[in-house]
Amino acid sequence: MQYLWMLNQATVNDILEQIPEPKPAYNTVSTIIKILEKKGFVSHITIGKTYHFSPLVSKKEYAKFHFANFVNDYFNNSTLMFASFLIKDNDLTANEIGDILKIIQSRREESEKE
């Protein structure tokens, strides 16, 4: 997805050109793109005999989808359990914890305005 967002529209060969060595096989990239298309993240148009793929979702939408699955799969769909893990098990600095608290406070204030 990173390469599709960067290129906006690309063939499998265009994507392969962007990937650093060691490059995966053409079929590997093609399969991944087709899986992303089946999941609704990518679309294609055909120009001649070549498929040109484009992202259908933004990075933010894609991240939101994967984060929700991650929290569901590893933290029983509990963002509280995830936040606890993040803070307790990742040696966050006092500054990082302070930044998290600022984000929480900002979100709380936004919620109160709604």
C-alpha positions in Angstrom: 0.0 0.0 0.0 2.9 2.4 0.8 4.0 2.2 -2.8 0.5 2.7 -4.2 0.0 5.8 -2.1 3.3 7.1 -3.2 2.7 6.4 -6.9 -1.1 7.0 -6.8 -1.4 4.6 -9.8 1.0 1.8 -10.6 1.5 -1.5 -12.4 3.1 -4.4 -10.6 6.4 -3.5 -12.4 6.2 0.1 -11.2 5.8 -1.1 -7.6 8.7 -3.6 -8.0 11.0 -0.7 -9.3 10.4 1.1 -6.0 11.1 -1.8 -3.7 14.7 -2.0 -2.5 16.9 -5.2 -3.0 16.3 -8.0 -2.4 13.1 -7.6 -4.4 10.3 -10.1 -4.0 9.1 -12.1 -7.1 6.7 -10.4 -9.5 4.1 -13.1 -8.6 4.4 -12.3 -4.9 3.7 -8.6 -5.5 0.9 -9.4 -7.9 -0.8 -11.8 -5.4 -0.6 -9.2 -2.6 -2.1 -6.5 -4.8 -4.9 -8.9 -5.9 -5.6 -9.7 -2.2 -5.8 -6.0 -1.4 -8.2 -5.5 -4.3 -10.5 -8.3 -3.1 -10.5 -6.7 0.4 -11.6 -3.4 -1.2 -8.4 -1.4 -0.6 -7.3 -1.3 -4.2 -8.9 -1.0 -7.6 -7.6 -1.4 -11.1 -8.1 -0.2 -14.7 -6.9 -2.1 -17.7 -4.8 -0.3 -20.2 -4.0 -2.6 -23.1 -3.0 -5.8 -21.4 -1.7 -4.2 -18.3 -3.5 -3.6 -15.0 -2.9 -0.2 -13.4 -3.7 -0.3 -9.7 -4.8 2.6 -7.5 -5.5 2.8 -3.7 -9.2 3.2 -2.8 -8.5 4.1 0.8 -6.4 6.7 2.5 -3.5 5.8 4.8 -5.6 6.9 7.8 -8.5 4.6 6.8 -6.2 1.7 6.2 -4.4 2.2 9.5 -7.7 2.5 11.3 -8.9 -0.8 9.8 -5.7 -2.6 10.7 -5.5 -1.1 14.2 -9.0 -2.2 14.9 -8.2 -5.8 13.8 -5.0 -5.7 15.9 -6.8 -4.5 19.0 -9.5 -7.2 18.5 -7.0 -10.0 17.8 -4.5 -9.3 20.6 -6.4 -7.3 23.2 -9.9 -8.8 23.2 -11.1 -5.7 21.4 -10.2 -3.6 24.4 -8.5 -0.3 23.7 -8.0 0.1 27.5 -6.0 -3.2 27.5 -4.0 -2.0 24.5 -3.3 1.4 26.2 -2.2 -0.3 29.4 0.1 -2.6 27.5 1.6 0.3 25.6 2.3 2.3 28.7 3.4 -0.5 31.0 5.4 -2.7 28.7 7.2 -0.3 26.4 9.4 1.8 28.7 7.8 5.0 27.7 9.6 8.2 28.8 7.9 10.7 31.1 7.6 13.0 28.1 5.9 10.4 26.0 3.4 9.7 28.7 2.8 13.4 29.1 2.2 13.7 25.4 -0.3 10.8 25.6 -2.1 12.5 28.4 -2.3 15.7 26.4 -3.9 13.8 23.5 -6.4 12.2 25.9 -7.2 15.6 27.4 -7.7 17.2 24.0 -10.0 14.3 23.0 -12.0 14.7 26.2 -12.5 18.4 25.5 -13.6 17.6 22.0 -16.1 15.1 23.3 -17.5 17.5 25.8 -18.2 20.1 23.0 -20.2 17.5 21.0 
